[in-house]
Structure formats: C-alpha cells, structure tokens
Amino acid sequence: MSARHEGFRIPEELLLPWPARETISVEHAAQMLECGGNLVRKLIEEGKIQGYKMRDRQGSPWRVRYSSVLAYIEEIHDLHGLEKRF
C-alpha cells in the first residue's frame, strides 16, 4: 500500500492495523521484556508478538501491539512457573 495519495502523505496512525492507542514503540516493548530492540523485532518476525512496520523502507519505525507483549510475558511466566508481572 502506498503511503502517499495524490501528493498527500497519509498520517502514520492511519496505516496501523490497530488503533494507535493500543500500540507502543519497540523501545517500550524492550523495556517491558527486559531485552533489546533487536530481540523485540525478532519476536515480531517469529510471530510471538504483534508488530507493524510503519512504512516499507529501511529505518522506518515499528509499532508493537501492547496486548501482545502482555500475552507473551504471561505465556513465558506460565511456562516457567513464575509470578505474574502485570
């Protein structure tokens, strides 16, 4: 999908598959998961958390679905018998 239409740039929040208020940055997801941004992007690529690249070009930011990060944390804690964090 092109981000431009008749010379106008489509606002990034309209490109998301979910409402913008349900997304967080890769950096925020990394803080929640206590890891680095590269691992967050890897988890997105593996389908373990949901993310969306805002534009199809290098350096374009990702937005991560907040609820998918919470679900992933819960899954990991359940798997290892840990207390819930959230």
C-alpha positions in Angstrom: 0.0 0.0 0.0 1.4 3.4 -0.9 1.7 5.9 1.9 1.0 8.8 -0.5 -2.2 9.6 -2.3 -2.3 12.4 -4.8 0.7 14.1 -3.3 -0.5 14.0 0.3 1.2 11.9 2.9 -1.2 9.6 4.9 -0.8 10.0 8.6 1.1 7.1 10.2 -1.6 6.3 12.7 -4.0 5.5 9.8 -1.5 2.9 8.5 -1.7 0.8 11.6 -3.9 -2.4 11.7 -4.9 -1.5 15.3 -5.8 1.8 17.0 -2.7 3.8 17.7 -3.6 3.9 21.4 -3.1 0.1 21.5 0.5 0.3 20.3 3.9 1.0 21.9 7.3 1.6 20.5 9.9 -1.1 20.1 11.9 0.6 22.9 8.9 0.5 25.3 8.3 -3.2 24.4 12.1 -3.9 25.1 11.8 -2.2 28.5 8.8 -4.4 29.3 10.5 -7.5 28.2 13.9 -6.5 29.7 15.7 -7.1 26.4 17.0 -5.1 23.5 15.2 -3.8 20.4 16.7 -6.4 18.1 15.1 -9.2 20.2 11.7 -7.4 20.0 12.0 -7.2 16.2 13.0 -10.9 16.1 9.9 -11.8 18.3 7.7 -9.9 15.8 9.3 -11.7 12.8 8.7 -15.0 14.6 5.1 -14.1 15.2 5.4 -14.3 19.0 4.3 -10.7 19.4 2.4 -8.5 17.0 4.1 -5.5 15.3 3.7 -3.4 12.3 6.4 -1.5 10.3 5.0 1.9 9.6 6.5 2.2 6.2 8.1 -0.3 3.8 11.6 1.2 3.9 14.8 0.9 5.9 14.8 2.8 9.2 11.1 3.1 9.3 9.7 2.7 12.9 7.8 -0.3 14.1 4.8 -0.1 16.4 4.1 -3.1 18.7 0.7 -4.2 19.9 0.7 -3.7 23.7 -1.7 -6.5 24.4 0.5 -9.0 22.5 3.5 -8.1 24.7 1.5 -8.6 27.8 0.2 -12.0 26.5 3.8 -13.0 25.6 5.1 -12.1 29.1 2.2 -14.1 30.7 3.0 -17.1 28.4 6.7 -17.1 29.4 5.8 -16.7 33.1 3.3 -19.6 33.0 5.7 -21.8 31.1 8.4 -21.3 33.8 6.1 -21.2 36.8 6.9 -17.5 37.6 4.7 -15.0 39.3 2.7 -12.7 37.1 4.2 -9.2 36.4 1.2 -7.4 35.2 
